[in-house]
Amino acid sequence: MGIVSWGFQGRSRRSDQKLPPGQYLTDDFPVLSAGPTPRVNRDRWEFVVATETGTRRRWTWPELLADVETAADYALVHAYGGYTTNLPLEDLLDGQAWIAYRYDGGDLAPEHGGPARLLVPHLYLWKSAKWVRGIQLLLEDEPGFWETAGYHDYGDPWREQRYQGD
Amino acid sequence: MARAAVPGRLAERLRWRVARLVSFVDETEAARTLVFDVPGWPGHLAGQHVDVRLTAEDGYTAQRSYSVASAPAGSQVALTVQRVADGEVSPYLADVLEVGDQIELRGPVGGWFVWRPEDPAPVLLVAGGSGIVPLMAMLRVRRAAGSRVPFRLVYSIRTPRDRYYQPELRHDDPGVDVTYLYTRTAAPGGGRPVGRISAADLQSAGWPADFEPACYVCGPTGFVEAAADLLVSLGHDPSRIRTERFGPTGG
């Protein structure tokens, strides 16, 4: 336990909330982006999976998604605008991750990553790349945009893996 | 958003350090600058932030991120904290913490929203409200480094009473132009009608896109979205525009 800040009470602790440490429930939809919001037209949107052997599969908006052959263990996700983020491939499989393109009955808004974003709800949300455009499959882990600047390669909120070494 | 723009990976784990409040100054009715002494502080870049951790008597902890307001100066780190209504951490920092009190802090964090004096490109700073804090660190690092890189600051606030860092920002700094945009009440004698930031504001108080300035935009999400979109529409390369958003989850 760290040094005690006398007089600091904190919010009332509610035991009914199953939230990772340091997180709290929000009913709105916060926006965090490192640059301007790219405006990507669906007609020109494409999604590419590139494997470790150099094979590339490309999908246009109407085509998304089919099986890909790979022996890779890691994924580097690419986004329009240049953002990247890395995570183990197994965290993208078996329904743990989605390409999300609708929200609350409408198209996903550009500031939230529309036309389509990755959504990996069990990891910190910087892994859920907005304006997603492809996945590069790799035999060895390669850090993405924030990970290169010291953020955690995995990012489990239950273990508070914010920065390298956490 | 070039990968080369961010530094190498951190070699060691970011340690929590004890920070002792050595002085404070009220910037506005709602914001206070806190100067901490942090033994072992490794230094920071202009624009980086720190994580602050408070621990209650029963062991409960709360963490928040705050931009560093100061230029690197030994073991001293200044943060400017705006009281958030119903906030958990900011009212404690701004109202309860006294000189000599200790909190915990770790950092510096973030290698994207930073300015380095070695970068010769002209700089446009666009601040909305408390978004001025990391941009102020850039102005202070510029001054500390004796840099002659031309800076323009466009600072949007509700009223003249909401301006931070007065009189420091009023002090004439050669090569630094400061323009205030008031959204609710203008200063007496000001020519611009009150209102939100517009393309005309950024055209007259910013740099032409041809100059390829480095643009830093910081503030609440709506402000940052609007200002960054305006810069793109004025022809600025999106990769030259870096943003930092103070989400509604702050406090």
HADDOCK unambig.tbl for C-alpha pairs under 7 A between the chains (distance, minus, plus):
assign (segid A and resid 1 and name CA) (segid B and resid 59 and name CA) 6.34 0.50 0.50
assign (segid A and resid 2 and name CA) (segid B and resid 55 and name CA) 6.41 0.50 0.50
assign (segid A and resid 3 and name CA) (segid B and resid 55 and name CA) 6.53 0.50 0.50
assign (segid A and resid 3 and name CA) (segid B and resid 103 and name CA) 6.97 0.50 0.50
assign (segid A and resid 4 and name CA) (segid B and resid 55 and name CA) 4.93 0.50 0.50
assign (segid A and resid 4 and name CA) (segid B and resid 56 and name CA) 5.68 0.50 0.50
assign (segid A and resid 4 and name CA) (segid B and resid 57 and name CA) 5.87 0.50 0.50
assign (segid A and resid 5 and name CA) (segid B and resid 54 and name CA) 5.94 0.50 0.50
assign (segid A and resid 5 and name CA) (segid B and resid 55 and name CA) 5.49 0.50 0.50
assign (segid A and resid 5 and name CA) (segid B and resid 56 and name CA) 5.90 0.50 0.50
assign (segid A and resid 5 and name CA) (segid B and resid 102 and name CA) 6.96 0.50 0.50
assign (segid A and resid 5 and name CA) (segid B and resid 103 and name CA) 6.35 0.50 0.50
assign (segid A and resid 6 and name CA) (segid B and resid 56 and name CA) 6.95 0.50 0.50
assign (segid A and resid 8 and name CA) (segid B and resid 56 and name CA) 5.29 0.50 0.50
assign (segid A and resid 8 and name CA) (segid B and resid 92 and name CA) 6.75 0.50 0.50
assign (segid A and resid 9 and name CA) (segid B and resid 56 and name CA) 5.58 0.50 0.50
assign (segid A and resid 10 and name CA) (segid B and resid 56 and name CA) 6.88 0.50 0.50
assign (segid A and resid 10 and name CA) (segid B and resid 88 and name CA) 5.77 0.50 0.50
assign (segid A and resid 11 and name CA) (segid B and resid 88 and name CA) 6.16 0.50 0.50
assign (segid A and resid 22 and name CA) (segid B and resid 62 and name CA) 6.19 0.50 0.50
assign (segid A and resid 22 and name CA) (segid B and resid 63 and name CA) 6.43 0.50 0.50
assign (segid A and resid 30 and name CA) (segid B and resid 247 and name CA) 6.05 0.50 0.50
assign (segid A and resid 30 and name CA) (segid B and resid 248 and name CA) 6.84 0.50 0.50
assign (segid A and resid 31 and name CA) (segid B and resid 221 and name CA) 6.46 0.50 0.50
assign (segid A and resid 31 and name CA) (segid B and resid 247 and name CA) 6.79 0.50 0.50
assign (segid A and resid 32 and name CA) (segid B and resid 245 and name CA) 6.03 0.50 0.50
assign (segid A and resid 33 and name CA) (segid B and resid 243 and name CA) 6.91 0.50 0.50
assign (segid A and resid 34 and name CA) (segid B and resid 242 and name CA) 5.92 0.50 0.50
assign (segid A and resid 34 and name CA) (segid B and resid 243 and name CA) 5.08 0.50 0.50
assign (segid A and resid 34 and name CA) (segid B and resid 244 and name CA) 6.32 0.50 0.50
assign (segid A and resid 35 and name CA) (segid B and resid 241 and name CA) 5.84 0.50 0.50
assign (segid A and resid 35 and name CA) (segid B and resid 242 and name CA) 4.76 0.50 0.50
assign (segid A and resid 35 and name CA) (segid B and resid 243 and name CA) 4.81 0.50 0.50
assign (segid A and resid 36 and name CA) (segid B and resid 225 and name CA) 6.86 0.50 0.50
assign (segid A and resid 36 and name CA) (segid B and resid 228 and name CA) 5.20 0.50 0.50
assign (segid A and resid 36 and name CA) (segid B and resid 229 and name CA) 6.37 0.50 0.50
assign (segid A and resid 36 and name CA) (segid B and resid 238 and name CA) 6.21 0.50 0.50
assign (segid A and resid 36 and name CA) (segid B and resid 241 and name CA) 6.74 0.50 0.50
assign (segid A and resid 81 and name CA) (segid B and resid 1 and name CA) 6.87 0.50 0.50
assign (segid A and resid 82 and name CA) (segid B and resid 1 and name CA) 5.39 0.50 0.50
assign (segid A and resid 83 and name CA) (segid B and resid 1 and name CA) 6.70 0.50 0.50
assign (segid A and resid 145 and name CA) (segid B and resid 3 and name CA) 6.53 0.50 0.50
assign (segid A and resid 148 and name CA) (segid B and resid 8 and name CA) 6.45 0.50 0.50
assign (segid A and resid 148 and name CA) (segid B and resid 9 and name CA) 5.37 0.50 0.50
assign (segid A and resid 149 and name CA) (segid B and resid 6 and name CA) 5.98 0.50 0.50
assign (segid A and resid 149 and name CA) (segid B and resid 7 and name CA) 6.11 0.50 0.50
assign (segid A and resid 149 and name CA) (segid B and resid 8 and name CA) 6.54 0.50 0.50
assign (segid A and resid 149 and name CA) (segid B and resid 9 and name CA) 5.52 0.50 0.50
assign (segid A and resid 149 and name CA) (segid B and resid 110 and name CA) 6.35 0.50 0.50
assign (segid A and resid 149 and name CA) (segid B and resid 111 and name CA) 5.46 0.50 0.50
assign (segid A and resid 150 and name CA) (segid B and resid 9 and name CA) 5.10 0.50 0.50
assign (segid A and resid 150 and name CA) (segid B and resid 10 and name CA) 5.18 0.50 0.50
assign (segid A and resid 164 and name CA) (segid B and resid 13 and name CA) 6.08 0.50 0.50
assign (segid A and resid 165 and name CA) (segid B and resid 13 and name CA) 4.86 0.50 0.50
assign (segid A and resid 166 and name CA) (segid B and resid 13 and name CA) 6.78 0.50 0.50
